[in-house]
């Protein structure tokens, strides 16, 4: 949009906002009608092509009724992340590359209004007293907001877009995220009720991979999911209960923590408990839930490798519990059966880098045995070529054999 047309958009938007203040219960049709009237009136004073009118009409409606300039970015399926650094600086991640966006919000106040619209839509609150919040959009996209005074240069909002097309294991195999052999192995583990932990860095695909693995859960089982901000999309599970934490109110009371939800879930007759992501001492409750007869539980967490993920779980538990380190390690080793580590390579591809079995504790340390490891062959045309290679057989195969597995695939 040219500078002159952009000025018209700001002028019309300002005039319409003043008019709409008199009536807050307008329908979309009434909004569109008012926009049409203003564009027609302004087009008598300044020449606008049909294409410019259509674009102006669309952007005005987005600004007045939807999420302003974010609406267009959210509709672009090639964009995976939107980063708003104040009203005037917006960046996107597209096809693995971060680039700036020319458009900007009309001002900090308009950005704040959009943030409040998003946050209130999922029953959350953010203000100067509570300047940090995690929220979500209607399509499941994850939103993180940080307001001043914590954010020094204006409100910051990061949106991790949720893919509109559901991922399947077949699609991940086609993208070379995982090999067919490893995928079949994980399918057996899920159905047999192994407790799995998915680790990886930011943007490595942990949530997507958890969604894919959940498709192997038998449909007759009762599954309870627990998340800070609901984003999991588990398909084919009719007996599914979804729980979400709640932040404290203005008085700092009535918060519902992940630990509380995990304890509550144990009273809801679950077959499996899926914890979206553990970040704090709730890791102990997660481990306890895996040890109370709820085999087949799955959780995720941030880590640089399977071994480092075990250390992070240990540290998270120590944040809330005064326990001997050895006891914590024994608890983790007894709860988690297999760790699946994902990573994002230098060509921006997401791969399963390691599948390791937790053998137990030996000489005070958690012992891991790599079952599959990613082996890089070469780099061709900027693409990293490699695959998961099998390293060892599963040692603790009791659950597999109880499920009817006869050997061979694993």
C-alpha positions as CSV (number, residue, x, y, z in Angstrom):
1,X,0.0,0.0,0.0
2,X,1.4,3.4,-1.0
3,X,2.1,6.1,1.6
4,X,-0.9,8.1,0.5
5,X,-3.3,5.2,0.8
6,X,-1.8,4.3,4.1
7,X,-2.6,7.8,5.3
8,X,-6.1,7.4,4.1
9,X,-6.4,4.2,6.0
10,X,-5.3,5.8,9.3
11,X,-7.6,8.8,8.7
12,X,-10.7,6.6,8.0
13,X,-9.8,4.3,10.8
14,X,-9.6,7.2,13.2
15,X,-13.0,8.7,12.1
16,X,-14.7,5.3,12.3
17,X,-13.3,4.6,15.8
18,X,-14.8,7.9,17.0
19,X,-18.1,6.9,15.5
20,X,-18.1,3.4,16.9
21,X,-17.5,4.6,20.4
22,X,-21.1,5.6,20.4
23,X,-22.3,2.1,19.8
24,X,-20.3,-1.0,20.9
25,X,-22.8,-3.6,19.6
26,X,-22.2,-3.4,15.9
27,X,-22.4,-6.4,13.6
28,X,-19.8,-7.2,11.0
29,X,-22.3,-6.1,8.3
30,X,-22.7,-2.7,10.0
31,X,-18.9,-2.3,10.2
32,X,-18.5,-3.1,6.5
33,X,-21.3,-0.7,5.6
34,X,-19.6,2.1,7.5
35,X,-16.3,1.3,5.9
36,X,-17.9,1.4,2.4
37,X,-19.5,4.8,3.1
38,X,-16.2,6.3,4.3
39,X,-14.2,4.8,1.4
40,X,-16.8,6.2,-1.1
41,X,-16.7,9.6,0.5
42,X,-12.9,9.7,0.5
43,X,-12.7,8.4,-3.1
44,X,-14.5,11.6,-4.2
45,X,-11.5,13.5,-2.9
46,X,-8.7,11.2,-3.8
47,X,-8.5,8.8,-6.7
48,X,-8.4,5.1,-5.6
49,X,-8.3,2.1,-8.0
50,X,-10.6,-0.9,-7.5
51,X,-7.7,-2.9,-6.1
52,X,-6.7,-0.1,-3.7
53,X,-10.3,0.1,-2.5
54,X,-10.5,-3.6,-1.9
55,X,-7.3,-3.6,0.0
56,X,-8.3,-0.6,2.0
57,X,-11.6,-2.2,2.8
58,X,-10.0,-5.5,4.0
59,X,-7.3,-3.8,6.1
60,X,-9.8,-1.4,7.7
61,X,-12.1,-4.3,8.7
62,X,-9.1,-6.2,10.1
63,X,-8.1,-3.1,12.1
64,X,-11.5,-2.4,13.5
65,X,-12.9,-5.9,14.0
66,X,-10.1,-8.4,14.0
67,X,-6.4,-8.3,14.9
68,X,-5.4,-5.4,12.7
69,X,-2.3,-6.1,10.6
70,X,-1.8,-9.4,12.4
71,X,-4.8,-10.8,10.6
72,X,-3.0,-10.8,7.2
73,X,0.1,-12.4,8.7
74,X,-1.9,-15.1,10.4
75,X,-3.6,-16.0,7.2
76,X,-0.2,-16.6,5.4
77,X,0.4,-20.3,5.9
78,X,4.1,-19.9,5.1
79,X,4.7,-17.8,8.2
80,X,5.5,-19.9,11.3
81,X,6.2,-17.1,13.8
82,X,5.2,-13.5,14.3
83,X,7.4,-11.2,16.6
84,X,6.1,-7.8,17.6
85,X,8.7,-5.6,19.2
86,X,6.6,-2.6,20.0
87,X,4.1,-1.0,17.6
88,X,6.5,-0.1,14.8
89,X,8.8,-3.2,14.6
90,X,7.3,-6.4,13.5
91,X,9.3,-9.5,12.3
92,X,8.2,-12.8,10.9
93,X,9.7,-16.2,10.4
94,X,9.0,-17.6,7.0
95,X,10.5,-20.8,5.6
96,X,13.0,-20.8,8.4
97,X,14.2,-17.2,7.8
98,X,13.5,-14.2,10.0
99,X,12.6,-11.0,8.1
100,X,11.1,-7.6,9.0
101,X,7.5,-6.5,8.0
102,X,7.0,-3.1,6.5
103,X,3.6,-2.6,8.1
104,X,3.2,-1.4,11.7
105,X,0.4,-0.6,14.2
106,X,-0.9,2.9,14.2
107,X,0.4,3.3,17.7
108,X,1.2,1.7,21.0
109,X,-2.4,2.1,22.2
110,X,-3.7,0.1,19.2
111,X,-1.2,-2.6,19.9
112,X,-2.3,-2.8,23.5
113,X,-6.0,-3.0,22.4
114,X,-5.1,-6.0,20.1
115,X,-3.2,-7.7,23.0
116,X,-6.2,-7.3,25.3
117,X,-8.5,-8.7,22.7
118,X,-6.3,-11.8,22.3
119,X,-5.7,-12.3,26.1
120,X,-9.4,-11.8,27.1
121,X,-10.4,-14.3,24.4
122,X,-8.9,-17.1,26.5
123,X,-9.8,-15.7,29.9
124,X,-6.4,-14.4,30.8
125,X,-5.3,-11.0,32.1
126,X,-2.3,-8.8,31.4
127,X,-1.5,-5.3,32.7
128,X,1.3,-3.4,34.4
129,X,0.8,-5.4,37.6
130,X,0.8,-8.7,35.7
131,X,3.0,-7.8,32.7
132,X,3.7,-11.3,31.4
133,X,1.1,-13.8,30.1
134,X,0.8,-16.8,27.9
135,X,-2.3,-17.1,25.8
136,X,-3.6,-18.7,22.6
137,X,-5.6,-17.8,19.5
138,X,-8.8,-19.6,18.4
139,X,-6.8,-21.8,16.0
140,X,-4.5,-22.9,18.8
141,X,-1.5,-20.6,18.0
142,X,0.6,-19.9,21.1
143,X,0.9,-16.3,22.2
144,X,3.4,-14.8,24.7
145,X,3.0,-11.2,25.8
146,X,5.3,-8.9,27.8
147,X,4.2,-5.4,28.7
148,X,6.1,-2.4,30.0
149,X,7.8,-1.8,32.5
150,X,9.3,-5.2,32.0
151,X,9.5,-4.6,28.2
152,X,11.5,-1.4,27.9
153,X,10.6,-0.4,24.3
154,X,6.9,-1.0,24.2
155,X,4.7,-4.1,24.4
156,X,6.2,-7.3,23.0
157,X,4.2,-10.1,21.6
158,X,5.4,-13.4,20.1
159,X,2.9,-15.7,18.2
160,X,3.9,-19.3,17.4
161,X,1.4,-20.2,14.7
162,X,-0.3,-23.5,14.9
163,X,-0.3,-25.4,11.5
164,X,-3.7,-25.6,10.0
165,X,-2.9,-29.0,8.5
166,X,-2.5,-31.8,11.0
167,X,0.8,-33.6,10.9
168,X,0.9,-37.4,10.7
169,X,3.8,-39.8,11.2
170,X,3.7,-40.5,7.4
171,X,4.2,-36.8,6.7
172,X,7.1,-36.6,9.2
173,X,8.7,-39.5,7.5
174,X,8.3,-37.8,4.2
175,X,9.9,-34.7,5.6
176,X,12.8,-36.9,6.8
177,X,12.1,-35.9,10.4
178,X,12.2,-39.5,11.4
179,X,12.9,-42.9,9.7
180,X,10.2,-45.4,9.1
181,X,11.9,-47.9,11.4
182,X,12.1,-45.5,14.3
183,X,8.5,-44.4,13.7
184,X,7.3,-48.0,13.9
185,X,9.3,-48.5,17.1
186,X,7.8,-45.5,18.8
187,X,4.3,-46.6,17.7
188,X,4.9,-49.9,19.6
189,X,6.1,-48.0,22.6
190,X,3.1,-45.8,22.8
191,X,0.6,-48.7,22.4
192,X,2.5,-50.8,24.9
193,X,2.3,-48.0,27.5
194,X,5.9,-46.8,27.9
195,X,6.3,-43.4,29.6
196,X,7.8,-41.1,27.1
197,X,9.5,-37.7,27.5
198,X,10.1,-35.5,24.4
199,X,12.9,-33.0,24.8
200,X,14.2,-30.3,22.4
201,X,14.9,-26.6,22.0
202,X,12.5,-23.8,21.2
203,X,10.8,-24.4,17.8
204,X,12.2,-28.0,17.5
205,X,8.7,-29.4,17.1
206,X,8.0,-31.0,20.5
207,X,4.3,-30.2,20.6
208,X,3.8,-31.3,17.0
209,X,5.6,-34.6,17.7
210,X,3.5,-35.2,20.8
211,X,0.3,-34.7,18.8
212,X,1.5,-37.2,16.3
213,X,2.5,-39.8,18.9
214,X,-0.9,-39.4,20.6
215,X,-2.6,-40.8,17.4
216,X,-1.2,-44.2,18.5
217,X,-3.1,-44.2,21.8
218,X,-5.9,-46.7,21.8
219,X,-9.2,-44.9,21.4
220,X,-10.9,-46.7,24.3
221,X,-8.5,-45.2,26.8
222,X,-9.3,-42.2,29.0
223,X,-6.7,-39.5,28.4
224,X,-6.2,-36.3,30.4
225,X,-4.0,-33.4,29.1
226,X,-2.6,-30.7,31.4
227,X,-1.1,-27.5,30.0
228,X,-0.1,-24.0,30.9
229,X,-1.9,-22.7,27.8
230,X,-3.9,-25.3,25.9
231,X,-2.4,-26.0,22.5
232,X,-2.3,-29.8,22.1
233,X,-4.6,-31.2,19.5
234,X,-5.2,-34.9,20.1
235,X,-7.3,-36.6,17.5
236,X,-9.3,-39.8,17.7
237,X,-9.6,-39.9,21.5
238,X,-13.3,-39.7,22.4
239,X,-12.6,-40.0,26.2
240,X,-10.4,-36.9,26.3
241,X,-10.3,-34.4,29.2
242,X,-8.3,-31.1,28.7
243,X,-7.2,-29.1,31.7
244,X,-5.4,-25.7,31.7
245,X,-3.7,-23.7,34.4
246,X,-5.1,-20.4,35.6
247,X,-3.1,-17.3,36.6
248,X,-3.8,-15.5,39.8
249,X,-6.3,-12.7,39.9
250,X,-5.6,-9.0,40.6
251,X,-5.4,-9.8,44.3
252,X,-2.8,-12.5,43.6
253,X,-5.2,-15.3,44.6
254,X,-7.1,-18.2,43.0
255,X,-4.3,-19.4,40.8
256,X,-4.6,-23.0,39.5
257,X,-1.1,-24.5,39.1
258,X,0.1,-27.4,37.0
259,X,0.9,-29.3,40.2
260,X,-2.7,-28.9,41.4
261,X,-4.0,-30.1,38.0
262,X,-1.8,-33.2,38.0
263,X,-3.0,-34.1,41.5
264,X,-6.6,-33.5,40.4
265,X,-6.1,-35.6,37.3
266,X,-5.1,-38.6,39.4
267,X,-8.6,-38.6,40.9
268,X,-10.3,-38.6,37.5
269,X,-9.6,-42.2,36.6
270,X,-7.1,-41.6,33.8
271,X,-5.4,-44.3,31.7
272,X,-2.8,-41.8,30.6
273,X,-1.8,-38.3,31.6
274,X,-0.2,-36.0,29.1
275,X,1.6,-32.9,30.5
276,X,2.1,-30.4,27.7
277,X,5.4,-29.0,29.1
278,X,7.1,-29.0,32.5
279,X,9.0,-25.9,33.5
280,X,9.2,-26.0,37.3
281,X,8.8,-28.2,40.3
282,X,5.7,-29.7,38.7
283,X,8.2,-32.2,37.2
284,X,8.0,-34.1,40.5
285,X,4.2,-34.4,40.2
286,X,4.6,-35.5,36.6
287,X,7.1,-38.2,37.7
288,X,4.7,-39.3,40.5
289,X,1.8,-39.6,38.1
290,X,3.9,-41.9,35.9
291,X,4.6,-44.1,38.9
292,X,1.0,-44.5,40.1
293,X,-0.2,-47.0,37.5
294,X,-0.7,-44.5,34.6
295,X,1.6,-46.1,32.1
296,X,1.8,-44.5,28.7
297,X,2.1,-41.0,29.9
298,X,3.9,-38.4,27.7
299,X,5.4,-35.0,28.5
300,X,7.7,-32.5,27.0
301,X,10.4,-30.1,28.1
302,X,13.3,-27.9,27.0
303,X,16.7,-29.5,26.7
304,X,19.7,-29.7,24.5
305,X,20.0,-33.5,24.6
306,X,18.4,-36.5,26.3
307,X,21.1,-36.4,29.0
308,X,20.8,-32.7,29.6
309,X,17.0,-33.1,29.8
310,X,17.4,-35.5,32.7
311,X,19.6,-32.9,34.5
312,X,17.0,-30.2,33.9
313,X,14.2,-32.4,35.4
314,X,16.4,-32.9,38.4
315,X,17.0,-29.2,38.7
316,X,13.3,-28.4,38.3
317,X,12.4,-30.8,41.1
318,X,15.0,-29.3,43.4
319,X,13.4,-25.9,42.9
320,X,10.4,-27.0,44.9
321,X,11.5,-30.0,46.9
322,X,14.2,-30.5,49.6
323,X,15.2,-34.0,48.7
324,X,18.5,-35.9,48.3
325,X,19.7,-35.7,44.7
326,X,20.0,-39.5,44.5
327,X,16.4,-39.9,45.5
328,X,15.3,-37.4,42.8
329,X,17.4,-39.2,40.2
330,X,15.9,-42.6,41.2
331,X,12.4,-41.1,40.9
332,X,13.1,-39.7,37.4
333,X,14.7,-43.0,36.2
334,X,11.8,-45.0,37.5
335,X,9.2,-42.8,35.9
336,X,10.6,-42.1,32.4
337,X,11.2,-45.1,30.2
338,X,12.3,-43.5,26.9
339,X,13.5,-40.0,26.0
340,X,13.0,-38.7,22.4
341,X,15.2,-35.7,21.6
342,X,14.3,-33.3,18.7
343,X,16.5,-30.6,17.2
344,X,16.5,-28.0,14.6
345,X,19.5,-28.3,12.3
346,X,21.4,-25.5,10.6
347,X,19.3,-25.8,7.5
348,X,16.2,-25.2,9.7
349,X,14.9,-28.7,9.3
350,X,13.5,-30.4,12.4
351,X,14.8,-33.9,13.1
352,X,14.5,-36.6,15.7
353,X,18.2,-36.6,16.8
354,X,18.1,-39.3,19.6
355,X,15.9,-41.9,21.1
356,X,17.3,-43.2,24.4
357,X,16.2,-45.7,26.9
358,X,16.5,-44.8,30.6
359,X,18.2,-47.8,32.2
360,X,18.2,-46.7,35.8
361,X,20.7,-45.2,38.2
362,X,24.2,-46.5,38.5
363,X,27.0,-45.0,40.7
364,X,24.6,-42.1,41.5
365,X,24.0,-41.2,37.8
366,X,21.0,-41.7,35.5
367,X,22.1,-44.1,32.8
368,X,20.8,-43.6,29.2
369,X,21.3,-46.0,26.3
370,X,20.9,-44.6,22.8
371,X,18.5,-46.8,20.8
372,X,18.6,-44.5,17.7
373,X,21.0,-41.6,16.9
374,X,21.0,-39.1,14.1
375,X,24.0,-39.6,11.8
376,X,24.8,-36.7,9.4
377,X,26.2,-37.9,6.1
378,X,26.8,-34.7,4.1
379,X,25.3,-31.3,3.2
380,X,23.8,-31.0,-0.3
381,X,22.5,-27.7,-1.7
382,X,22.2,-26.3,1.8
383,X,20.2,-29.4,3.0
384,X,21.7,-31.6,5.8
385,X,21.5,-35.2,4.6
386,X,21.3,-37.8,7.4
387,X,19.1,-40.3,9.1
388,X,18.4,-42.0,12.5
389,X,20.5,-45.1,12.8
390,X,19.7,-47.9,15.2
391,X,22.3,-48.3,17.9
392,X,20.9,-50.9,20.4
393,X,18.0,-53.1,21.3
394,X,15.5,-52.1,24.0
395,X,16.6,-53.6,27.3
396,X,13.4,-53.2,29.3
397,X,11.0,-54.9,26.9
398,X,8.5,-56.3,29.5
399,X,5.8,-53.9,28.5
400,X,6.3,-54.7,24.8
401,X,6.1,-58.4,25.4
402,X,3.0,-58.0,27.6
403,X,1.4,-56.1,24.7
404,X,1.9,-59.0,22.4
405,X,5.1,-57.9,20.7
406,X,7.1,-60.8,19.4
407,X,10.3,-59.0,18.5
408,X,11.8,-57.8,15.2
409,X,10.4,-54.3,14.7
410,X,12.2,-52.9,17.7
